[in-house]
Amino acid sequence: MGVQETKVAQAAKVITGEEGSARAAWMERLGEGPQRFKKFIHEVRVEMSHVTWPPLAEVRSTTFIVIVTIFFFGVFFFVVDMGVSKVVELILKRGKL
């Protein structure tokens, strides 16, 4: 009886036009896509106009500081890693004797 009920319900939707309205709503939502994208781009431009951008000299100086810091920590961790490797190597060699 459940199969008959679904067929009857489907027929009722077709007769009352509910199925057609669902298709129309889907087509309407599909057509809204370009307008929504255009609104999004407009909002992004408005928000970006509120951003305070730093001067070029400040960007260069902070970039230089970041590069120097990365170089320093790279060398530091390389030296620490080599030291720990040598200590572990010595411990393992003594363990074999």
Secondary structure, DSSP 8 states (H G I E B T S, - for coil): -HHHHHHHHHHHHHHHTHHHHHHHHHHHHHHHHHHHHHHHHHHHHHHHHT-----HHHHHHHHHHHHHHHHHHHHHHHHHHHHHHHHHHHHHHHHH-
